[in-house]
Amino acid sequence: MPKNYLWSTLNNKCPRCREGKLFVSSNPYNLSAITKMNERCPVCGQPTEIELGFYYGTGYVSYALTVAYFVSTFVAWKVLIGMTFDLDDNRIFYWMGTAIVLLLFTQPFIMRLSRSIWLGWFVSYNKNWKNEPLEYNERMDHNRKEH
């Protein structure tokens, strides 16, 4: 498989080596382990939580993905089904109901995707990761233990 950014992000792979799995379970619908991530990439050793509270920013990414989802489903519905903004046209409510139900089913995937995107913004790909040691920054706490 090619090791490009889009493929590794959509498959929740480590952004540094683009090989290791970020999440303990590869099934996003395993709700008991939906956000459980490996502490480090099993392939290159990249920490998945760079600092305490690192993933709070994924709320913004998830929000942007959700807005893009609603806009794209609205445009698709408008083009395929057609609707007017008339008081007698209830098709907009059918779109809203359909979009919300589909969003509930895609939310686990969106949650994981937002974490993968967020980590990818802060950790760069290194094609020579096998020969170059992992660089730690000052915000990484080497002695922190997970609870």
Protein Blocks (a to p, Z undefined) as FASTA:
>chain_A
ZZdfklmmmnopafklomacfbfblcfklmklmmmccfbdfklopafblbghklmmmmmm
mmmmmmmmmmmmmmmmmmmnopaddfklmklmmmmmmmmmmmmmmmmmmmmmmmmmmmmm
mpccdfklmmpccdddfklcfkbccZZ
